[in-house]
Amino acid sequence: MLNLFKIEWLKIKSYRTFWILFIGFLVFFPLAFIFSASKYMESTSAASGIEGTMVNSMIDVPFTFPKVWLAASWMGGLFFILIGMLYILLITNEVQYRTHRQNIIDGWSRMDFLKAKFSLLVFFVLVSTLLVFLTGLATGLIFSNSTSNIFNGIHYIGYYALMALLYLMLAFLISMLVKRTGLAIIIYFAIVCIVDNVLWVSLTFKGSQLGYFMPLEAADSLVPNPFKPKVLERRTVPDYALVIAAVAYISVYAYVIINYFRKSDLKT
């Protein structure tokens, strides 16, 4: 797997679009998060009396320990859509320019090609998870008055990694089925930003908990919006059930990808 990743790295290291989107995520996410934390802390410190008490009672301070782990994971998920788009670009470009076909002609098996792309997926998940961890840690250290509970809530970083894996597996599946970059990105954005949310809303506001088991919502719900007042939280599904659902979706996506690529005509 490591050797396959090295080959993938040789392919993308000179690709300008890769660096623009990847560095964009690495730079803009921590800057936006720390800037938001600074402005939020300024606004809450300026609020006093009844107003300040009401704000703090409705929403825990999201940029101090231990809540900062949830806030960093949630905002990291918003920015991670850049990585999803980048991943689609890298896969569909190979299909459109027949690079995947040339790899197999040169001696790779079809599974080698899939493993190489999966190694790139793992790289993106690990790097982004490390960035979310470091951003949350730095922000918590800057704005927290105490570090006694510094690692309470650290499990949200693990939930973020699961969410990132699920999102990229969906991007992988769409890329393999659609093949065309523009259309694949449009479908990905539509599912992530519209379809999944509409299904969740239509089910949840009818009093059903099935909305939390939608393909992306299973992982999204593990990292809820930290700015949402507690009284608006409707989920009663336990975390472990959502973890199982997310892993099941990842497994299904992997199964479909492998079986589809094994049978696909590489000439098309």
ZIGI-V377555 format. One record per pair of residues at least 24 apart in sequence whose ideal C-beta (glycine too) atoms are under 10 Angstrom apart, sorted by sequence separation. I is the first residue (numbers start at 1). J is the second residue. D is the distance in Angstrom with one decimal. If there is no record, write none. Layout:
i=I j=J d=D
i=I j=J d=D
This chain:
i=37 j=61 d=9.6
i=39 j=63 d=9.9
i=132 j=156 d=8.9
i=133 j=157 d=5.2
i=136 j=160 d=9.5
i=167 j=191 d=9.9
i=191 j=215 d=7.9
i=192 j=216 d=6.4
i=196 j=220 d=7.8
i=211 j=235 d=9.0
i=212 j=236 d=8.9
i=213 j=237 d=7.6
i=218 j=242 d=5.0
i=219 j=243 d=8.5
i=221 j=245 d=9.3
i=222 j=246 d=7.5
i=37 j=62 d=8.1
i=38 j=63 d=8.5
i=132 j=157 d=6.2
i=167 j=192 d=7.1
i=191 j=216 d=7.2
i=209 j=234 d=8.1
i=212 j=237 d=4.9
i=217 j=242 d=8.5
i=218 j=243 d=8.2
i=221 j=246 d=9.3
i=36 j=62 d=9.1
i=37 j=63 d=3.8
i=91 j=117 d=6.0
i=170 j=196 d=9.6
i=208 j=234 d=9.8
i=209 j=235 d=7.1
i=211 j=237 d=9.6
i=218 j=244 d=8.6
i=219 j=245 d=8.4
i=220 j=246 d=9.3
i=36 j=63 d=7.7
i=37 j=64 d=8.8
i=90 j=117 d=7.9
i=130 j=157 d=9.2
i=133 j=160 d=8.6
i=207 j=234 d=8.4
i=209 j=236 d=6.1
i=210 j=237 d=9.3
i=218 j=245 d=4.0
i=219 j=246 d=4.4
i=129 j=157 d=6.4
i=132 j=160 d=5.4
i=133 j=161 d=9.5
i=192 j=220 d=9.6
i=209 j=237 d=5.2
i=213 j=241 d=8.1
i=217 j=245 d=9.0
i=218 j=246 d=4.5
i=219 j=247 d=9.5
i=34 j=63 d=8.7
i=91 j=120 d=8.7
i=129 j=158 d=8.3
i=132 j=161 d=8.5
i=205 j=234 d=8.3
i=212 j=241 d=8.5
i=213 j=242 d=7.6
i=217 j=246 d=9.5
i=218 j=247 d=9.0
i=33 j=63 d=8.3
i=87 j=117 d=8.5
i=90 j=120 d=6.8
i=91 j=121 d=9.6
i=204 j=234 d=5.8
i=212 j=242 d=6.4
i=215 j=245 d=8.9
i=216 j=246 d=8.9
i=218 j=248 d=8.3
i=219 j=249 d=8.1
i=37 j=68 d=8.0
i=40 j=71 d=9.3
i=90 j=121 d=9.9
i=129 j=160 d=6.0
i=130 j=161 d=9.6
i=204 j=235 d=8.4
i=213 j=244 d=9.8
i=214 j=245 d=9.1
i=215 j=246 d=9.0
i=218 j=249 d=6.4
i=219 j=250 d=9.0
i=128 j=160 d=8.0
i=129 j=161 d=4.4
i=132 j=164 d=8.8
i=209 j=241 d=9.5
i=213 j=245 d=5.1
i=218 j=250 d=9.8
i=87 j=120 d=7.3
i=128 j=161 d=8.2
i=129 j=162 d=9.6
i=212 j=245 d=8.2
i=213 j=246 d=9.5
i=215 j=248 d=9.9
i=216 j=249 d=8.3
i=37 j=71 d=7.9
i=86 j=120 d=9.8
i=87 j=121 d=6.7
i=90 j=124 d=9.7
i=129 j=163 d=9.8
i=215 j=249 d=5.3
i=33 j=68 d=9.2
i=36 j=71 d=8.6
i=37 j=72 d=9.5
i=125 j=160 d=9.3
i=126 j=161 d=8.0
i=129 j=164 d=6.6
i=213 j=248 d=9.5
i=214 j=249 d=9.3
i=125 j=161 d=5.9
i=128 j=164 d=5.6
i=129 j=165 d=9.4
i=213 j=249 d=9.2
i=87 j=124 d=6.4
i=125 j=162 d=9.1
i=127 j=164 d=9.8
i=215 j=252 d=9.0
i=33 j=71 d=7.6
i=37 j=75 d=9.8
i=83 j=121 d=9.6
i=86 j=124 d=7.8
i=125 j=163 d=9.5
i=126 j=164 d=9.2
i=215 j=253 d=8.8
i=33 j=72 d=6.2
i=36 j=75 d=7.4
i=125 j=164 d=4.7
i=84 j=124 d=8.9
i=124 j=164 d=7.3
i=125 j=165 d=5.3
i=128 j=168 d=9.5
i=33 j=74 d=9.9
i=83 j=124 d=5.1
i=124 j=165 d=9.4
i=125 j=166 d=9.9
i=30 j=72 d=9.0
i=33 j=75 d=5.3
i=83 j=125 d=8.7
i=125 j=167 d=9.2
i=29 j=72 d=9.0
i=32 j=75 d=7.2
i=33 j=76 d=7.9
i=121 j=164 d=9.1
i=122 j=165 d=8.3
i=124 j=167 d=9.8
i=125 j=168 d=6.6
i=80 j=124 d=8.7
i=83 j=127 d=8.8
i=121 j=165 d=7.5
i=124 j=168 d=6.3
i=125 j=169 d=9.9
i=30 j=75 d=9.7
i=33 j=78 d=9.9
i=80 j=125 d=9.4
i=83 j=128 d=6.1
i=170 j=215 d=7.1
i=29 j=75 d=7.1
i=30 j=76 d=9.3
i=32 j=78 d=9.0
i=33 j=79 d=8.7
i=82 j=128 d=9.7
i=121 j=167 d=10.0
i=122 j=168 d=9.0
i=170 j=216 d=7.0
i=29 j=76 d=6.1
i=32 j=79 d=7.4
i=121 j=168 d=4.8
i=124 j=171 d=9.8
i=80 j=128 d=6.1
i=120 j=168 d=9.1
i=121 j=169 d=7.3
i=29 j=78 d=8.4
i=30 j=79 d=9.4
i=79 j=128 d=8.5
i=80 j=129 d=10.0
i=166 j=215 d=7.9
i=167 j=216 d=7.0
i=29 j=79 d=4.2
i=118 j=168 d=9.3
i=121 j=171 d=8.5
i=166 j=216 d=6.7
i=25 j=76 d=9.1
i=28 j=79 d=6.7
i=29 j=80 d=8.4
i=77 j=128 d=9.5
i=80 j=131 d=10.0
i=117 j=168 d=9.9
i=118 j=169 d=9.0
i=121 j=172 d=6.5
i=76 j=128 d=6.7
i=79 j=131 d=9.4
i=80 j=132 d=8.9
i=120 j=172 d=9.6
i=166 j=218 d=7.5
i=167 j=219 d=7.6
i=26 j=79 d=9.7
i=29 j=82 d=8.6
i=76 j=129 d=8.3
i=79 j=132 d=9.3
i=163 j=216 d=8.3
i=166 j=219 d=4.6
i=167 j=220 d=9.3
i=25 j=79 d=5.7
i=28 j=82 d=8.3
i=118 j=172 d=7.8
i=165 j=219 d=8.2
i=166 j=220 d=8.9
i=24 j=79 d=8.7
i=25 j=80 d=7.4
i=76 j=131 d=7.3
i=77 j=132 d=8.7
i=117 j=172 d=6.7
i=163 j=218 d=9.1
i=164 j=219 d=8.5
i=25 j=81 d=9.3
i=26 j=82 d=9.8
i=73 j=129 d=9.0
i=76 j=132 d=4.0
i=162 j=218 d=9.2
i=163 j=219 d=3.9
i=25 j=82 d=4.7
i=26 j=83 d=10.0
i=75 j=132 d=8.4
i=76 j=133 d=9.4
i=162 j=219 d=5.5
i=163 j=220 d=6.5
i=24 j=82 d=5.9
i=25 j=83 d=5.8
i=74 j=132 d=9.6
i=114 j=172 d=8.8
i=117 j=175 d=8.7
i=161 j=219 d=9.7
i=163 j=221 d=9.6
i=24 j=83 d=9.7
i=72 j=131 d=9.2
i=73 j=132 d=5.8
i=76 j=135 d=7.4
i=117 j=176 d=8.9
i=160 j=219 d=8.9
i=163 j=222 d=6.8
i=22 j=82 d=8.1
i=72 j=132 d=5.1
i=73 j=133 d=9.1
i=75 j=135 d=8.6
i=76 j=136 d=8.5
i=159 j=219 d=7.2
i=162 j=222 d=6.9
i=163 j=223 d=6.0
i=21 j=82 d=5.3
i=22 j=83 d=7.5
i=25 j=86 d=8.1
i=72 j=133 d=7.7
i=75 j=136 d=9.5
i=159 j=220 d=9.6
i=162 j=223 d=9.1
i=20 j=82 d=9.6
i=21 j=83 d=7.4
i=24 j=86 d=9.1
i=72 j=134 d=9.1
i=73 j=135 d=9.8
i=114 j=176 d=8.8
i=159 j=221 d=9.4
i=160 j=222 d=8.5
i=21 j=84 d=9.9
i=69 j=132 d=8.7
i=72 j=135 d=5.3
i=73 j=136 d=7.4
i=159 j=222 d=4.0
i=160 j=223 d=6.0
i=21 j=85 d=6.7
i=22 j=86 d=6.3
i=69 j=133 d=8.3
i=71 j=135 d=9.7
i=72 j=136 d=3.3
i=158 j=222 d=9.0
i=159 j=223 d=5.2
i=21 j=86 d=4.2
i=71 j=136 d=7.3
i=72 j=137 d=8.5
i=159 j=224 d=9.9
i=20 j=86 d=8.9
i=21 j=87 d=9.5
i=70 j=136 d=8.7
i=72 j=138 d=9.4
i=156 j=222 d=7.8
i=157 j=223 d=9.6
i=19 j=86 d=9.9
i=68 j=135 d=9.0
i=69 j=136 d=5.2
i=72 j=139 d=6.8
i=155 j=222 d=9.0
i=156 j=223 d=6.0
i=17 j=85 d=9.8
i=18 j=86 d=6.4
i=21 j=89 d=7.8
i=68 j=136 d=4.9
i=69 j=137 d=8.8
i=71 j=139 d=8.0
i=72 j=140 d=8.5
i=156 j=224 d=9.6
i=17 j=86 d=7.5
i=21 j=90 d=9.9
i=67 j=136 d=9.8
i=68 j=137 d=8.2
i=71 j=140 d=9.4
i=66 j=136 d=9.8
i=68 j=138 d=9.4
i=69 j=139 d=9.9
i=156 j=226 d=9.4
i=15 j=86 d=9.7
i=18 j=89 d=7.9
i=65 j=136 d=8.9
i=68 j=139 d=5.5
i=69 j=140 d=7.8
i=17 j=89 d=6.3
i=18 j=90 d=7.0
i=65 j=137 d=9.2
i=68 j=140 d=4.2
i=17 j=90 d=8.9
i=63 j=136 d=9.1
i=67 j=140 d=8.8
i=68 j=141 d=9.3
i=12 j=86 d=9.3
i=15 j=89 d=8.8
i=65 j=139 d=9.5
i=66 j=140 d=8.1
i=68 j=142 d=9.6
i=15 j=90 d=7.9
i=64 j=139 d=8.5
i=65 j=140 d=4.5
i=68 j=143 d=7.7
i=17 j=93 d=9.0
i=63 j=139 d=5.6
i=64 j=140 d=6.2
i=65 j=141 d=8.4
i=68 j=144 d=7.5
i=100 j=176 d=9.9
i=12 j=89 d=9.8
i=62 j=139 d=9.7
i=63 j=140 d=7.4
i=64 j=141 d=9.7
i=67 j=144 d=9.6
i=169 j=246 d=9.9
i=176 j=253 d=9.8
i=12 j=90 d=6.3
i=15 j=93 d=8.5
i=64 j=142 d=9.2
i=65 j=143 d=8.9
i=66 j=144 d=9.1
i=11 j=90 d=8.1
i=63 j=142 d=8.4
i=64 j=143 d=5.2
i=65 j=144 d=4.6
i=92 j=171 d=10.0
i=166 j=245 d=9.8
i=170 j=249 d=8.2
i=173 j=252 d=9.1
i=174 j=253 d=9.6
i=177 j=256 d=8.3
i=63 j=143 d=5.0
i=64 j=144 d=4.2
i=65 j=145 d=9.3
i=73 j=153 d=9.3
i=76 j=156 d=9.9
i=80 j=160 d=8.4
i=84 j=164 d=8.9
i=87 j=167 d=8.9
i=88 j=168 d=9.4
i=91 j=171 d=7.8
i=95 j=175 d=7.4
i=159 j=239 d=7.9
i=162 j=242 d=9.2
i=166 j=246 d=5.3
i=169 j=249 d=7.7
i=170 j=250 d=9.0
i=173 j=253 d=4.8
i=176 j=256 d=8.4
i=177 j=257 d=8.7
i=12 j=93 d=9.6
i=62 j=143 d=9.9
i=63 j=144 d=8.3
i=64 j=145 d=7.3
i=65 j=146 d=7.3
i=69 j=150 d=9.4
i=73 j=154 d=10.0
i=76 j=157 d=9.1
i=83 j=164 d=7.5
i=87 j=168 d=5.5
i=90 j=171 d=9.8
i=91 j=172 d=6.7
i=94 j=175 d=9.1
i=95 j=176 d=7.8
i=162 j=243 d=6.8
i=165 j=246 d=8.2
i=166 j=247 d=8.7
i=169 j=250 d=5.1
i=172 j=253 d=7.0
i=173 j=254 d=8.6
i=176 j=257 d=5.5
i=8 j=90 d=8.3
i=11 j=93 d=9.4
i=61 j=143 d=8.0
i=64 j=146 d=8.6
i=65 j=147 d=6.3
i=66 j=148 d=9.9
i=67 j=149 d=9.8
i=68 j=150 d=9.3
i=69 j=151 d=8.4
i=71 j=153 d=9.7
i=73 j=155 d=9.6
i=74 j=156 d=8.2
i=77 j=159 d=9.5
i=86 j=168 d=9.9
i=87 j=169 d=9.8
i=88 j=170 d=9.9
i=89 j=171 d=9.8
i=92 j=174 d=9.1
i=93 j=175 d=9.6
i=165 j=247 d=9.1
i=168 j=250 d=9.5
i=169 j=251 d=9.1
i=171 j=253 d=9.6
i=172 j=254 d=8.4
i=175 j=257 d=9.2
i=176 j=258 d=9.7
i=11 j=94 d=8.1
i=61 j=144 d=8.9
i=64 j=147 d=9.9
i=65 j=148 d=8.2
i=66 j=149 d=5.0
i=69 j=152 d=8.1
i=70 j=153 d=6.0
i=73 j=156 d=4.4
i=77 j=160 d=6.5
i=80 j=163 d=7.8
i=84 j=167 d=5.4
i=87 j=170 d=9.9
i=88 j=171 d=5.1
i=91 j=174 d=9.1
i=92 j=175 d=5.1
i=95 j=178 d=9.3
i=96 j=179 d=6.9
i=159 j=242 d=8.8
i=163 j=246 d=7.5
i=166 j=249 d=6.1
i=169 j=252 d=9.1
i=170 j=253 d=6.3
i=173 j=256 d=6.1
i=177 j=260 d=6.9
i=65 j=149 d=5.4
i=66 j=150 d=7.3
i=69 j=153 d=4.3
i=72 j=156 d=7.8
i=73 j=157 d=6.1
i=76 j=160 d=5.8
i=80 j=164 d=5.7
i=83 j=167 d=8.0
i=84 j=168 d=6.3
i=87 j=171 d=4.8
i=88 j=172 d=8.5
i=91 j=175 d=3.9
i=92 j=176 d=9.0
i=95 j=179 d=4.7
i=96 j=180 d=7.1
i=155 j=239 d=8.4
i=159 j=243 d=8.0
i=162 j=246 d=5.5
i=166 j=250 d=5.6
i=169 j=253 d=4.3
i=172 j=256 d=9.8
i=173 j=257 d=5.6
i=176 j=260 d=6.0
i=64 j=149 d=9.5
i=65 j=150 d=5.0
i=66 j=151 d=7.5
i=67 j=152 d=9.1
i=68 j=153 d=7.9
i=69 j=154 d=5.6
i=70 j=155 d=9.5
i=71 j=156 d=8.8
i=72 j=157 d=7.8
i=73 j=158 d=9.0
i=74 j=159 d=9.7
i=75 j=160 d=10.0
i=83 j=168 d=7.2
i=86 j=171 d=9.1
i=87 j=172 d=7.0
i=90 j=175 d=8.5
i=91 j=176 d=7.1
i=94 j=179 d=9.8
i=95 j=180 d=8.5
i=96 j=181 d=6.8
i=158 j=243 d=9.2
i=162 j=247 d=7.7
i=165 j=250 d=6.1
i=168 j=253 d=9.6
i=169 j=254 d=6.6
i=172 j=257 d=6.0
i=176 j=261 d=6.1
i=179 j=264 d=9.5
i=8 j=94 d=9.9
i=65 j=151 d=8.2
i=66 j=152 d=3.6
i=67 j=153 d=6.7
i=69 j=155 d=7.9
i=70 j=156 d=4.7
i=73 j=159 d=6.3
i=74 j=160 d=8.3
i=77 j=163 d=5.7
i=81 j=167 d=7.8
i=84 j=170 d=7.9
i=85 j=171 d=8.0
i=88 j=174 d=6.8
i=89 j=175 d=8.8
i=92 j=178 d=7.5
i=95 j=181 d=9.0
i=65 j=152 d=7.0
i=66 j=153 d=3.8
i=69 j=156 d=4.5
i=70 j=157 d=9.5
i=73 j=160 d=3.8
i=76 j=163 d=8.9
i=77 j=164 d=7.6
i=80 j=167 d=6.3
i=84 j=171 d=4.7
i=87 j=174 d=9.9
i=88 j=175 d=5.0
i=91 j=178 d=10.0
i=92 j=179 d=6.0
i=159 j=246 d=9.0
i=166 j=253 d=8.1
i=169 j=256 d=9.8
i=173 j=260 d=8.4
i=177 j=264 d=9.5
i=11 j=99 d=7.6
i=65 j=153 d=7.8
i=66 j=154 d=7.8
i=68 j=156 d=9.3
i=69 j=157 d=6.1
i=72 j=160 d=7.9
i=73 j=161 d=9.0
i=76 j=164 d=8.1
i=80 j=168 d=8.6
i=83 j=171 d=8.6
i=84 j=172 d=9.7
i=87 j=175 d=7.5
i=91 j=179 d=8.8
i=92 j=180 d=6.5
i=93 j=181 d=6.7
i=162 j=250 d=8.3
i=165 j=253 d=9.9
i=169 j=257 d=7.9
i=176 j=264 d=7.9
i=65 j=154 d=9.8
i=67 j=156 d=9.4
i=69 j=158 d=9.9
i=70 j=159 d=8.8
i=74 j=163 d=9.6
i=92 j=181 d=4.2
i=95 j=184 d=9.6
i=179 j=268 d=8.2
i=66 j=156 d=9.1
i=69 j=159 d=9.4
i=70 j=160 d=9.4
i=73 j=163 d=7.8
i=77 j=167 d=8.0
i=81 j=171 d=9.7
i=84 j=174 d=9.4
i=88 j=178 d=8.8
i=91 j=181 d=9.0
i=92 j=182 d=8.8
i=69 j=160 d=8.9
i=73 j=164 d=9.7
i=90 j=181 d=9.8
i=92 j=183 d=8.9
i=11 j=103 d=9.6
i=89 j=181 d=6.0
i=92 j=184 d=5.4
i=88 j=181 d=6.8
i=91 j=184 d=8.2
i=92 j=185 d=8.4
i=88 j=182 d=9.8
i=89 j=184 d=8.8
i=7 j=103 d=8.4
i=85 j=181 d=9.6
i=88 j=184 d=5.0
i=89 j=185 d=7.7
i=88 j=185 d=5.5
i=33 j=131 d=10.0
i=37 j=135 d=9.7
i=41 j=139 d=9.9
i=25 j=124 d=9.1
i=29 j=128 d=8.4
i=33 j=132 d=8.9
i=85 j=184 d=9.4
i=88 j=187 d=9.3
i=85 j=185 d=5.7
i=88 j=188 d=6.0
i=7 j=108 d=9.0
i=26 j=127 d=7.9
i=30 j=131 d=6.8
i=34 j=135 d=7.3
i=37 j=138 d=9.8
i=38 j=139 d=9.2
i=41 j=142 d=9.1
i=84 j=185 d=8.7
i=87 j=188 d=9.3
i=88 j=189 d=9.8
i=22 j=124 d=8.4
i=25 j=127 d=8.9
i=26 j=128 d=8.6
i=29 j=131 d=6.7
i=30 j=132 d=9.0
i=33 j=135 d=5.4
i=37 j=139 d=5.1
i=41 j=143 d=5.5
i=25 j=128 d=7.0
i=29 j=132 d=7.9
i=32 j=135 d=9.6
i=33 j=136 d=8.1
i=36 j=139 d=9.2
i=37 j=140 d=9.2
i=40 j=143 d=8.9
i=85 j=188 d=7.2
i=4 j=108 d=8.5
i=27 j=131 d=10.0
i=30 j=134 d=7.7
i=31 j=135 d=9.4
i=34 j=138 d=7.2
i=38 j=142 d=8.4
i=84 j=188 d=6.1
i=85 j=189 d=7.9
i=7 j=112 d=9.4
i=11 j=116 d=9.0
i=22 j=127 d=8.4
i=26 j=131 d=6.3
i=30 j=135 d=4.4
i=33 j=138 d=9.2
i=34 j=139 d=5.6
i=37 j=142 d=7.4
i=38 j=143 d=8.1
i=84 j=189 d=8.7
i=22 j=128 d=9.8
i=25 j=131 d=7.8
i=29 j=135 d=6.8
i=30 j=136 d=9.6
i=33 j=139 d=6.3
i=37 j=143 d=5.9
i=8 j=115 d=9.9
i=81 j=188 d=8.5
i=85 j=192 d=9.9
i=4 j=112 d=6.4
i=8 j=116 d=5.1
i=12 j=120 d=7.8
i=30 j=138 d=7.6
i=34 j=142 d=7.4
i=81 j=189 d=7.6
i=84 j=192 d=7.2
i=3 j=112 d=9.7
i=4 j=113 d=8.7
i=7 j=116 d=6.4
i=8 j=117 d=7.4
i=11 j=120 d=9.3
i=30 j=139 d=8.4
i=34 j=143 d=9.2
i=4 j=114 d=9.7
i=5 j=115 d=9.1
i=6 j=116 d=9.6
i=8 j=118 d=9.9
i=9 j=119 d=9.3
i=1 j=112 d=9.9
i=4 j=115 d=5.4
i=5 j=116 d=7.0
i=8 j=119 d=6.3
i=9 j=120 d=8.3
i=81 j=192 d=6.4
i=3 j=115 d=9.9
i=4 j=116 d=4.0
i=5 j=117 d=9.9
i=7 j=119 d=9.2
i=8 j=120 d=5.0
i=80 j=192 d=9.8
i=81 j=193 d=8.0
i=3 j=116 d=9.2
i=4 j=117 d=8.9
i=5 j=118 d=9.3
i=6 j=119 d=9.0
i=1 j=115 d=6.0
i=4 j=118 d=8.7
i=5 j=119 d=3.8
i=9 j=123 d=8.4
i=1 j=116 d=8.4
i=4 j=119 d=5.3
i=5 j=120 d=6.8
i=8 j=123 d=8.3
i=3 j=119 d=9.2
i=4 j=120 d=9.0
i=1 j=118 d=8.0
i=2 j=119 d=7.6
i=5 j=122 d=8.1
i=1 j=119 d=5.2
i=5 j=123 d=6.6
i=1 j=122 d=8.3
i=118 j=254 d=8.4
i=118 j=257 d=9.0
i=114 j=254 d=9.0
i=117 j=257 d=9.0
i=77 j=219 d=8.7
i=77 j=220 d=7.2
i=114 j=257 d=6.7
i=114 j=258 d=6.4
i=117 j=261 d=9.7
i=74 j=220 d=9.1
i=77 j=223 d=6.0
i=76 j=223 d=8.5
i=78 j=225 d=10.0
i=111 j=258 d=7.6
i=114 j=261 d=6.0
i=75 j=223 d=9.6
i=110 j=258 d=8.7
i=113 j=261 d=7.4
i=114 j=262 d=9.0
i=73 j=222 d=8.7
i=74 j=223 d=5.1
i=73 j=223 d=4.7
i=74 j=224 d=7.2
i=75 j=225 d=9.7
i=111 j=261 d=8.6
i=72 j=223 d=9.6
i=73 j=224 d=9.8
i=74 j=225 d=6.1
i=75 j=226 d=8.7
i=110 j=261 d=5.7
i=111 j=262 d=8.1
i=70 j=222 d=9.9
i=71 j=223 d=9.6
i=74 j=226 d=5.7
i=75 j=227 d=9.9
i=110 j=262 d=5.8
i=70 j=223 d=6.7
i=73 j=226 d=8.9
i=74 j=227 d=8.5
i=109 j=262 d=9.8
i=110 j=263 d=9.5
i=113 j=266 d=9.6
i=69 j=223 d=9.6
i=70 j=224 d=7.5
i=71 j=225 d=9.3
i=72 j=226 d=9.3
i=74 j=228 d=9.8
i=110 j=264 d=8.6
i=70 j=225 d=9.1
i=71 j=226 d=4.5
i=70 j=226 d=4.9
i=71 j=227 d=8.1
i=110 j=266 d=8.4
i=69 j=226 d=9.5
i=68 j=226 d=8.8
i=67 j=226 d=6.2
i=100 j=261 d=8.9
i=105 j=266 d=9.1
i=104 j=266 d=6.7
i=62 j=225 d=9.5
i=63 j=226 d=9.0
i=103 j=266 d=9.9
i=62 j=226 d=4.1
i=100 j=264 d=9.9
i=102 j=266 d=9.7
i=61 j=226 d=9.5
i=62 j=227 d=6.5
i=101 j=266 d=4.5
i=59 j=225 d=10.0
i=60 j=226 d=7.5
i=100 j=266 d=6.8
i=101 j=267 d=7.4
i=59 j=226 d=7.5
i=60 j=227 d=9.9
i=59 j=227 d=6.1
i=98 j=266 d=7.9
i=58 j=227 d=9.8
i=59 j=228 d=7.8
i=95 j=264 d=9.6
i=98 j=267 d=8.6
i=58 j=228 d=9.5
i=59 j=229 d=6.1
i=60 j=230 d=8.3
i=58 j=229 d=4.5
i=59 j=230 d=7.7
i=95 j=266 d=8.9
i=57 j=229 d=9.4
i=58 j=230 d=7.0
i=57 j=230 d=9.1
i=58 j=231 d=7.5
i=95 j=268 d=9.2
i=55 j=229 d=9.9
i=58 j=232 d=9.6
i=40 j=227 d=8.9
i=36 j=227 d=9.9
